[in-house]
Amino acid sequence: MSEQLILVTGATGMVGKYLVKGLQDSGSRVRVLVRDREKAKVFGDGLEVVQGDLEQPQTLAPAFAGVEKAFVLAAGPKLARLEGNAFIAARNAGVRHVVKLGGRHVNSTFMAGPPHVQAHADSEQHLQSLGIGWTILRPGAFASNFLAWFDRKQGGIFLPVGNGKDTFIDPRDIAACAAKILTTAGHEGGIYEITGPERLSFKQIADTISAAVGRKVVYQDVPEDVARRGVLAAGNHSDDVEFILRYFAAVKKDLMYPPTSGVADLLGRPPHTFAEWSRHNVAALRM
């Protein structure tokens, strides 16, 4: 077992749950920071759990004490402040290396404007200014977004994206890349853009989900105001709604960047395809 202690924030989220398991499987010493200890029970025994809240910096010192490397991510309109609290706690505790999960297109002109995008940019700059080792992992759009975007009742994907395409990445690949960076040397000061292996239209996505769930899934382009109502009705914060709609508009204009070799470069294997992600998540897609 590795002697270095790795802290994971966001451990019970879409990426964090795979990252914790991957680190455990590699024999790494893992500590997780959670607001609710009950949620950490999904990882079973043998995992060190520290209760704290990125929104309350006074609770973070015990989580970062003795940590060599840390994985930091936050979400929502408070992202920059929450991650900033983690970065400061890491520096104060003598953490040698922080890996931040960001987002692709954070520096693009077509995604500029929504607070969510600016928050990622500000957070990256903050981390880079602190004088500690850092790596930034910038994944493209998550394949798992379709767990929210697939309307199971109506049997379709109804979004304002036209025939535009994007390169959707499996969260398992994001976690595997993070684990590689956290457990091997030579990644300090690196920015890795990682994607799925192919550019897919949302019609192709619908067809792929159809094959996985065994029934026809349709895709329909809809007006932006219809999508806005749907995203708001799903409970998203207004700042996140603007980010999501800006993303849809960029996809419709087919502005999203092409696939990268980032996953293969880090892991020595190709990223999972969207079809593989769909088969892995078929139970959730059928719910």
C-alpha positions in Angstrom: 0.0 0.0 0.0 1.3 3.5 -0.9 2.3 5.5 2.2 1.2 8.8 0.8 -2.3 10.0 1.9 -4.6 11.2 -0.8 -7.7 13.4 0.0 -10.7 13.3 -2.2 -13.4 16.0 -2.1 -16.7 15.5 -3.9 -16.2 11.8 -3.1 -19.8 10.8 -3.4 -20.4 12.6 -6.7 -20.4 11.2 -10.3 -16.6 11.3 -10.7 -15.6 11.0 -7.0 -17.2 7.7 -6.4 -15.2 6.1 -9.3 -12.0 7.9 -8.2 -12.2 6.6 -4.6 -12.8 3.1 -5.8 -9.9 3.3 -8.3 -7.5 4.7 -5.6 -8.6 2.0 -3.2 -8.1 -0.7 -5.8 -4.6 0.6 -6.5 -3.7 0.3 -2.8 -3.5 4.0 -2.1 -4.3 5.5 1.3 -7.5 7.5 0.8 -9.3 10.0 2.9 -12.6 11.6 1.9 -14.1 14.9 2.9 -17.9 14.8 3.2 -20.6 16.9 4.7 -22.7 13.9 5.6 -20.9 10.8 7.0 -23.8 8.6 6.0 -23.2 9.1 2.3 -19.6 7.8 2.7 -21.0 4.4 3.9 -21.3 3.4 0.2 -17.5 2.9 0.2 -17.6 0.3 2.9 -14.9 -0.2 5.6 -11.3 0.7 5.4 -11.8 4.3 4.2 -10.9 7.3 6.4 -13.8 9.8 6.5 -13.6 13.4 7.7 -16.6 15.5 8.1 -16.3 19.1 6.9 -17.7 21.6 4.5 -15.9 23.6 1.8 -18.2 26.5 2.6 -16.9 26.6 6.1 -13.1 26.9 6.0 -12.7 26.5 9.7 -13.8 22.8 9.3 -11.2 21.9 6.7 -7.9 21.6 8.7 -8.5 18.1 10.0 -9.3 16.9 6.4 -6.1 18.2 5.0 -3.8 17.4 7.9 -1.0 14.9 6.8 -2.2 14.8 3.2 0.3 14.6 0.4 -2.0 15.0 -2.6 -5.6 16.2 -2.9 -8.3 16.1 -5.5 -10.6 19.2 -5.4 -13.8 19.9 -7.1 -16.9 21.9 -6.4 -20.0 22.9 -8.4 -22.6 25.6 -8.6 -22.4 29.4 -8.3 -20.1 29.2 -5.3 -17.5 27.1 -7.1 -14.6 29.5 -7.0 -15.0 30.3 -3.4 -15.5 26.7 -2.3 -12.5 25.5 -4.2 -10.5 28.5 -3.0 -11.2 27.5 0.6 -9.9 24.0 -0.2 -6.7 25.4 -1.9 -5.9 27.6 1.1 -6.4 24.7 3.5 -4.2 22.5 1.3 -1.4 25.1 1.3 -1.7 25.7 5.0 -1.4 21.9 5.7 1.6 21.5 3.5 -0.1 19.5 0.8 2.4 19.0 -2.1 0.1 18.5 -5.0 -3.5 19.5 -5.8 -5.5 18.2 -8.7 -8.4 20.4 -9.7 -11.3 19.2 -11.9 -12.2 21.9 -14.3 -14.0 22.0 -17.6 -13.1 22.1 -21.3 -13.8 25.3 -23.2 -13.2 27.4 -20.1 -11.1 29.8 -22.1 -13.2 29.8 -25.3 -14.9 32.9 -26.5 -18.2 31.1 -27.3 -18.6 29.9 -23.7 -17.6 33.2 -22.1 -20.2 35.0 -20.0 -22.0 32.6 -17.6 -20.7 32.8 -14.0 -20.1 29.1 -14.0 -17.4 29.4 -16.7 -15.7 32.4 -15.1 -15.7 30.6 -11.8 -13.6 27.8 -13.2 -11.2 30.3 -14.8 -10.8 32.2 -11.6 -10.4 29.0 -9.6 -7.6 27.8 -12.0 -5.8 31.1 -11.6 -6.1 31.0 -7.8 -4.6 27.5 -7.6 -1.8 28.4 -10.0 -0.9 31.4 -7.8 -0.4 29.6 -4.5 3.1 28.2 -5.0 2.1 24.5 -4.5 2.1 21.7 -7.1 -0.9 21.7 -9.2 -2.5 19.8 -12.1 -5.7 20.8 -13.9 -7.9 18.2 -15.5 -10.4 19.6 -18.0 -13.0 17.0 -19.2 -15.4 17.6 -22.0 -19.2 17.2 -21.5 -20.0 14.2 -19.3 -21.8 11.3 -20.9 -23.7 11.1 -17.6 -25.5 14.4 -18.5 -27.9 12.2 -20.4 -29.2 10.7 -17.2 -30.9 14.1 -16.8 -31.3 15.1 -20.5 -33.1 11.8 -21.5 -36.8 12.2 -21.0 -37.8 8.6 -20.2 -41.6 9.4 -20.0 -41.7 10.8 -23.5 -39.0 8.4 -24.8 -36.7 11.1 -26.2 -34.1 13.8 -26.0 -35.6 17.2 -26.5 -32.9 19.9 -26.6 -32.1 23.0 -28.7 -28.9 21.6 -30.3 -29.8 21.1 -33.9 -27.3 18.8 -35.7 -24.4 19.9 -33.6 -21.9 17.4 -32.1 -19.8 17.0 -29.1 -17.3 14.5 -27.6 -18.9 13.0 -24.5 -16.7 11.5 -21.9 -17.5 8.6 -19.5 -17.0 9.7 -15.8 -15.1 6.5 -15.3 -12.4 7.8 -17.6 -12.3 11.1 -15.8 -11.8 9.3 -12.5 -9.2 7.0 -14.0 -7.2 10.0 -15.3 -7.4 11.7 -11.9 -6.2 8.5 -10.2 -3.3 8.2 -12.6 -2.2 11.8 -11.9 -2.6 11.4 -8.2 -0.6 8.2 -8.0 2.3 8.8 -10.5 4.9 11.5 -10.8 5.5 14.1 -13.5 2.1 15.8 -13.7 2.8 19.0 -11.8 2.0 22.1 -13.8 0.1 20.1 -16.4 -3.3 20.9 -18.0 -5.0 17.8 -19.4 -8.0 18.2 -21.8 -9.8 14.8 -21.9 -12.7 13.7 -24.0 -14.6 10.8 -25.4 -13.2 9.2 -28.6 -15.8 10.5 -31.1 -17.9 13.5 -32.0 -21.6 12.5 -31.9 -24.8 14.3 -32.7 -27.7 14.1 -30.3 -29.5 12.0 -32.9 -26.6 9.6 -32.8 -26.8 9.7 -29.0 -30.5 8.9 -29.1 -29.9 5.9 -31.4 -27.1 4.7 -29.1 -29.4 4.8 -26.1 -32.1 3.1 -28.1 -29.7 0.1 -28.7 -28.9 0.0 -25.0 -32.4 0.1 -23.6 -34.1 -1.9 -26.3 -36.7 0.6 -27.3 -36.9 3.6 -29.7 -35.5 6.8 -28.3 -36.2 9.9 -30.4 -34.2 13.1 -30.7 -36.0 16.4 -31.4 -34.6 19.9 -31.7 -36.7 22.3 -29.6 -36.7 26.1 -29.2 -34.4 27.5 -26.5 -37.3 28.9 -24.4 -38.7 25.4 -24.1 -35.4 24.1 -23.0 -35.0 27.0 -20.5 -38.3 26.1 -18.9 -37.3 22.4 -18.6 -33.9 23.2 -17.1 -35.4 25.5 -14.6 -38.1 23.0 -13.7 -35.4 20.5 -13.0 -34.3 22.6 -10.1 -31.1 24.1 -11.5 -29.8 27.4 -10.1 -30.3 30.3 -12.5 -26.5 30.7 -13.0 -26.2 27.1 -14.0 -29.2 27.5 -16.4 -27.3 30.2 -18.3 -24.3 28.0 -18.5 -26.3 25.0 -19.8 -28.1 27.1 -22.4 -24.9 28.7 -23.6 -23.5 25.1 -24.0 -26.6 24.1 -26.0 -26.2 27.2 -28.3 -22.5 26.4 -28.9 -23.3 22.8 -29.8 -26.0 23.9 -32.2 -23.4 26.1 -33.9 -21.1 23.1 -34.0 -18.4 25.0 -32.1 -17.3 22.3 -29.6 -13.6 21.3 -30.0 -12.7 17.9 -31.5 -11.6 14.9 -29.4 -8.2 14.8 -27.8 -5.7 12.0 -27.1 -5.7 13.0 -23.4 -7.2 9.8 -22.0 -5.0 7.6 -24.1 -1.9 9.6 -23.3 -2.6 9.3 -19.5 -4.0 5.7 -19.4 -2.4 4.0 -22.3 -5.8 2.9 -23.6 -8.6 4.6 -25.5 -11.5 6.2 -23.7 -14.8 4.5 -23.4 -17.3 5.0 -26.2 -20.7 6.5 -25.6 -22.1 3.0 -26.4 -20.0 1.5 -23.7 -21.2 4.2 -21.2 -24.8 3.5 -22.2 -24.5 -0.3 -21.7 -22.8 0.3 -18.3 -25.7 2.6 -17.2 -28.6 0.8 -18.9 -30.5 0.2 -15.6 -30.5 4.0 -14.8 -31.5 4.8 -18.4 -34.4 2.4 -18.2 -35.7 3.9 -14.9 
